[in-house]
Amino acid sequence: MQEINISLNVADDNGNGLRKLIITRVKEEMVEEVKLVKPNVISRMPNHNNTDNWTNDMLLKLSDNLMMTFLNKKNAANELVENPNAEKEYFYIGQYALNGGGSIESTNISSPIGKLESDITICGLGYIASEAIRIAVVDKMEQEKKSINEIKLDEIQNIVVDAKYLTALPVRVFTKENKMQLIEKFRKYDGVTMRVVVMDNQYIDVRLDLNNKIAVIPEAVDITYYLINPSNEFILDLNAENGLSGKDAITKEYFLSEKRKIMHLSIGEGTTEYPVTYNRVYWDEQFKRGSDNGVGTALEVALSELRNNGYSQFNSRQSVMETYLDVDDRFYEDVKSAFEAPLKTQANEILKTLTEELSKAKKVDTLMVYGGGSIAMKPTIKPLLNDLCNRMRVKLLYVPTKYAVELESLGLQAILNKQ
């Protein structure tokens, strides 16, 4: 059977709570791009769920319905060998893992090197496989003018993905050794075939060829590559979020100044980073501090309280956040009550560390706040940051919710597009 070859550029922001990927395909001078913002979790199961009731439509929605196993693996000599556990260990990924009732694995937010220690790498690989299948199906529909219901599985088997892959590590753990350790985690999947479960308990096989095209850079540095050429919409929204107009308004040229020195406040699930960049895209390596504070830490406290009070339906911090963000959820008020007190504690801890870092960085003129944690924390921390920045004569740029989660992946994509 003929292989289906697909070339992709993958910008992967491997967050503690959400995985944000921008997957780009160049085909006949046309650029196709998809953004995935999905739960960064997996669960291991001894088999896969029955999919007799799935329809062909599910082929276009696999990123939310993802079950897969690995047909082969690499041995100690870096050779591909058959995986004897292929039919005994399935990975449920992302939203499907959260809905599946199994034990959830995610990044250990209490460890600064959680991304190096965990198997969460598998989550990103699964999302790449699901997107490759979607692309192959859409191509077949366009080429043969078929509807989704006319697609036959034997027409889209043996997909081979040639991927260029870029991700990032927090600055506090970014060393040459750690960078290489993360690269090696991905290299062990180079050439490995993923078997993805589809309708009627059938499968589609996707081989991932990375060909050593894997790179890891420091977080925060990545977003600067987006800031030097941002969209007009981003600039307009940034000004609106921060009440900037007239001579105070930000323009694209603001980030092009060689004198500009920015402290980044990247608020995540369990960690917050405080790096400094200067002269557009350079990282000041004197500033590599991070703290174990974030929304995820508050969520863990809330999760413990909820479960102690009999709310056994919450099995992960991600499930607590889902309810907190849905005001129509019947448990919204209960979650809000359990969550907001520890959230204020985290905001105050972040403010304390930030004040110390800004005091050291006397030439910093801008504070840029972003990250998934900045959304839930905004009502609590933004007024505190306004007061701090006014006292220290620093311009506060709080990134709008629309961009807060995806800003890192936009920066990674900008770097990939330059290569």
C-alpha positions in Angstrom: 0.0 0.0 0.0 1.4 3.4 -1.0 2.6 5.7 1.8 1.0 9.0 2.4 3.8 11.5 3.0 3.1 14.7 4.9 5.7 17.4 5.9 4.9 19.5 9.0 6.5 22.2 11.1 5.5 21.7 14.7 5.7 24.6 17.3 4.9 22.9 20.6 4.5 24.9 23.8 4.5 22.1 26.4 2.6 23.6 29.3 1.9 22.1 32.6 -1.9 22.3 32.0 -2.4 22.9 28.3 -0.4 21.9 25.3 -0.4 24.6 22.7 0.7 23.5 19.2 0.8 25.4 15.9 1.2 22.8 13.2 2.1 24.2 9.8 2.1 22.4 6.4 3.5 23.9 3.2 1.8 22.3 0.2 2.2 23.5 -3.3 3.2 27.0 -2.1 0.0 27.1 0.1 0.5 27.3 3.8 -2.0 25.4 6.0 -2.0 26.1 9.7 -3.9 24.6 12.6 -3.7 25.7 16.2 -4.4 23.1 18.9 -4.9 24.1 22.5 -5.6 20.9 24.4 -5.2 19.3 27.8 -1.6 18.1 28.4 -2.5 14.8 30.0 -2.4 11.1 29.3 -3.7 8.0 30.9 -2.5 4.4 30.4 -5.2 1.8 29.7 -4.9 -2.0 29.1 -7.1 -1.8 26.0 -9.0 0.7 24.0 -12.7 1.6 24.2 -15.2 0.1 21.7 -15.6 2.5 18.7 -18.4 0.6 16.9 -20.6 3.7 17.3 -18.1 6.1 15.8 -18.7 7.5 12.4 -16.3 8.7 9.7 -16.8 12.3 11.1 -14.6 11.3 14.0 -11.6 11.2 11.6 -11.7 15.0 11.7 -12.0 15.2 15.5 -9.4 12.7 16.7 -7.5 15.3 18.7 -10.4 15.2 21.3 -11.0 11.5 20.9 -7.5 10.1 20.9 -6.5 6.6 21.8 -3.2 5.1 20.5 -0.4 2.7 21.1 3.1 2.3 19.7 3.8 -0.6 17.3 7.5 -0.4 17.8 10.1 1.3 20.0 13.8 1.9 20.2 16.1 -0.4 22.2 19.3 0.5 24.1 21.3 0.4 20.8 18.8 2.9 19.3 17.4 0.3 16.9 13.7 0.0 16.1 12.2 -3.2 17.5 8.7 -4.5 17.9 6.8 -3.3 20.9 5.6 -6.5 22.8 3.1 -4.3 24.8 1.5 -2.7 21.7 -1.9 -4.4 22.4 -1.6 -4.2 26.2 -0.9 -0.5 26.7 -3.0 2.2 25.1 -2.6 5.8 25.8 -5.7 8.0 26.1 -4.7 11.5 25.3 -5.9 15.0 26.3 -9.7 15.5 26.5 -10.3 11.8 26.0 -8.1 11.0 28.9 -9.9 13.4 31.1 -13.2 11.9 30.1 -12.0 8.3 30.4 -12.0 7.8 34.1 -8.5 6.4 34.3 -5.5 7.6 36.3 -4.3 10.9 34.9 -0.6 11.6 34.2 0.5 15.2 33.7 3.7 17.2 34.3 4.7 17.2 37.9 4.2 20.9 38.8 6.2 20.6 42.0 9.3 19.8 40.0 11.1 22.4 38.0 12.3 19.6 35.6 8.9 17.9 35.4 9.0 18.2 31.6 12.2 16.2 31.5 11.1 13.6 33.9 7.5 12.8 32.7 6.2 10.8 29.7 4.0 13.7 28.8 6.1 13.8 25.5 3.6 11.2 24.3 0.8 13.7 24.5 2.4 15.9 21.9 3.2 13.0 19.6 -0.4 11.9 19.7 -1.6 15.4 18.7 0.8 15.3 15.7 -0.6 11.9 14.7 -4.2 13.1 14.9 -3.5 16.1 12.8 -1.7 14.0 10.2 -4.8 11.8 9.9 -7.1 14.8 9.5 -4.8 16.2 6.8 -4.7 12.9 4.9 -8.5 12.6 5.1 -9.1 16.2 3.9 -6.6 15.6 1.0 -8.4 12.5 -0.1 -11.8 14.3 0.0 -10.5 17.2 -2.1 -8.6 15.0 -4.6 -11.4 12.6 -5.2 -14.3 14.9 -4.5 -15.6 12.6 -1.8 -17.7 13.3 1.2 -16.4 12.3 4.6 -18.8 9.3 4.6 -17.3 8.0 1.4 -13.8 7.8 2.8 -12.5 4.2 3.3 -9.9 3.4 5.9 -7.7 1.4 3.5 -7.2 4.6 1.5 -5.5 6.5 4.3 -3.2 3.8 5.9 0.6 4.1 6.3 0.9 7.8 6.9 4.5 9.1 7.2 5.1 12.5 8.9 8.3 14.3 8.2 8.4 16.8 11.0 10.5 19.8 12.0 9.9 20.2 15.7 10.6 23.1 18.1 9.8 23.4 21.8 11.1 25.3 24.9 12.2 24.8 28.5 11.8 27.3 31.3 14.8 29.5 31.7 15.6 28.4 35.2 16.3 24.8 34.0 17.6 25.7 30.5 21.1 24.3 30.3 22.9 22.6 27.6 22.6 19.3 29.4 18.8 19.7 30.0 18.3 20.8 26.5 20.0 17.7 25.1 18.0 15.5 27.6 14.7 16.8 26.2 15.9 16.4 22.6 16.9 12.8 23.4 13.4 12.1 24.8 12.0 13.0 21.4 14.7 11.2 19.4 13.7 7.9 20.9 10.4 8.3 19.0 12.1 9.1 15.7 10.9 6.5 13.1 8.4 5.0 15.6 4.9 4.1 14.3 1.8 5.2 16.3 -1.3 3.1 15.9 -4.4 5.4 16.3 -7.8 3.9 17.1 -10.6 5.0 14.7 -14.2 3.9 14.0 -15.3 0.2 14.1 -12.3 -0.7 16.3 -10.0 -0.2 13.4 -6.7 1.6 13.2 -4.6 4.1 11.2 -0.8 3.8 11.5 1.3 7.0 11.5 5.1 6.9 11.4 6.9 10.0 12.8 10.2 10.8 11.1 12.0 13.6 13.0 15.4 13.1 11.3 17.2 15.0 14.1 15.2 18.1 13.2 14.4 18.8 16.9 15.3 22.0 18.7 14.8 23.3 22.2 15.1 27.0 23.2 14.5 29.0 26.4 10.9 30.1 27.1 10.2 33.9 26.9 13.0 34.2 24.3 10.5 32.5 21.9 7.8 35.1 22.2 10.3 37.9 21.3 10.4 36.5 17.8 6.7 37.1 17.5 6.8 40.6 19.1 9.3 41.9 16.6 6.6 41.3 13.9 3.2 41.0 15.6 -0.1 41.2 13.9 -1.9 44.5 13.9 -4.8 42.9 15.8 -2.4 41.9 18.6 -1.2 45.5 19.0 -4.7 46.9 19.0 -5.9 44.3 21.6 -2.8 44.8 23.7 -3.5 48.6 23.9 -7.2 48.0 24.7 -6.4 45.5 27.5 -4.0 48.0 29.1 -6.0 51.2 28.5 -3.3 52.7 26.3 -4.2 55.4 23.8 -2.7 58.4 22.1 1.0 59.0 22.8 0.9 56.1 25.4 -0.2 53.5 22.9 2.1 50.7 21.8 3.1 50.4 18.2 5.0 47.7 16.4 8.1 49.8 16.7 8.0 49.6 20.5 9.4 46.1 20.4 12.0 46.9 17.8 13.9 49.4 20.0 17.4 48.2 20.8 17.1 49.9 24.2 13.9 48.0 25.1 14.4 45.8 28.1 11.5 43.6 29.1 10.8 41.5 32.2 8.5 38.6 31.4 6.0 37.4 33.9 5.0 34.0 32.5 2.4 32.6 34.8 1.7 28.9 34.3 0.1 26.0 36.1 2.6 25.3 38.8 5.5 27.6 37.9 6.1 31.3 37.1 9.1 32.5 35.3 10.7 36.0 35.5 13.3 36.2 32.6 14.5 39.4 31.1 15.1 40.0 27.4 16.8 42.9 25.7 17.7 44.2 22.2 14.7 42.5 20.6 15.5 38.8 21.0 18.3 38.3 23.5 18.0 36.7 26.9 19.8 38.2 29.9 21.1 35.0 31.5 21.5 36.8 34.8 17.7 36.5 35.1 16.8 32.9 35.2 14.7 32.8 38.3 11.5 30.9 38.6 9.1 30.2 41.5 6.8 27.3 42.2 3.7 29.4 42.0 0.8 29.3 39.6 -2.8 28.5 39.0 -2.1 24.7 39.1 -0.8 25.0 42.7 -4.0 26.7 43.7 -6.0 24.1 41.7 -4.2 21.3 43.7 -5.4 22.9 46.9 -8.9 23.3 45.6 -8.9 19.7 44.3 -7.9 18.3 47.7 -10.6 20.4 49.4 -13.3 19.3 46.9 -12.4 15.6 47.2 -12.4 15.9 51.0 -15.9 17.3 50.8 -17.1 14.4 48.7 -16.8 15.7 45.2 -15.2 12.5 43.8 -16.0 13.4 40.2 -13.0 15.7 40.2 -10.0 13.5 39.4 -7.4 16.1 38.3 -6.6 19.8 38.6 -7.6 20.1 34.9 -11.1 18.9 35.7 -11.4 21.6 38.4 -10.3 24.3 36.0 -12.8 23.1 33.4 -15.6 23.7 35.9 -14.2 27.0 37.1 -14.2 28.3 33.5 -17.8 27.2 32.9 -20.2 29.5 34.9 -23.1 27.2 33.8 -21.6 24.1 35.3 -23.7 22.9 38.3 -20.6 22.8 40.5 -19.3 26.2 39.5 -20.0 28.0 42.8 -18.5 25.1 44.8 -15.3 25.1 42.7 -15.1 28.9 42.8 -15.3 28.9 46.6 -12.6 26.3 47.0 -10.3 27.9 44.3 -10.2 31.6 44.9 -8.6 31.7 48.3 -5.5 29.7 47.3 -5.4 31.6 44.0 -5.0 34.9 46.0 -2.2 33.3 48.0 -0.4 32.4 44.8 -0.8 35.9 43.4 0.7 37.4 46.5 3.7 35.0 46.3 4.3 35.9 42.7 4.1 39.6 43.4 6.7 39.2 46.2 9.2 37.5 43.9 8.5 39.9 41.0 9.2 42.9 43.2 12.6 41.4 44.1 13.5 40.7 40.5 12.4 44.1 39.3 14.5 45.7 42.0 17.6 43.9 40.6 16.7 44.7 37.0 17.0 48.5 37.1 17.1 49.0 33.4 13.9 47.1 32.7 11.3 49.5 31.3 8.4 47.0 30.5 6.7 44.2 32.3 4.9 41.7 30.0 2.4 39.3 31.6 1.1 36.2 29.8 0.7 32.5 30.2 -2.4 30.3 30.9 -2.3 31.2 34.6 -2.5 34.9 33.8 -6.1 34.5 32.7 -7.6 33.0 35.9 -5.4 35.2 38.0 -6.1 38.5 36.2 -8.8 39.9 38.5 -6.6 39.3 41.5 -3.1 40.1 40.3 -3.6 42.8 37.6 -4.5 45.6 40.1 -1.5 44.7 42.2 0.8 44.8 39.2 -0.6 48.2 38.2 0.4 49.6 41.6 3.8 48.0 41.4 4.6 49.2 37.9 3.4 52.8 38.7 5.8 52.8 41.7 8.7 51.4 39.8 8.0 53.5 36.6 7.7 50.4 34.4 5.1 50.0 31.6 2.7 47.2 32.3 1.6 45.2 29.2 -0.9 42.5 30.3 -1.5 40.3 27.4 -5.2 39.8 26.5 -6.8 36.5 27.2 -7.1 35.7 23.5 -3.3 35.6 23.2 -2.2 34.7 26.8 -2.1 31.0 26.2 -0.9 30.9 22.7 1.8 33.6 22.8 4.7 31.1 23.4 3.6 28.9 20.5 3.3 31.9 18.2 6.9 32.8 19.1 8.0 29.2 18.4 6.2 29.3 15.1 7.9 32.6 14.2 11.3 31.0 14.8 10.4 27.9 12.7 9.3 30.2 9.8 12.6 31.9 9.8 14.5 28.7 9.3 
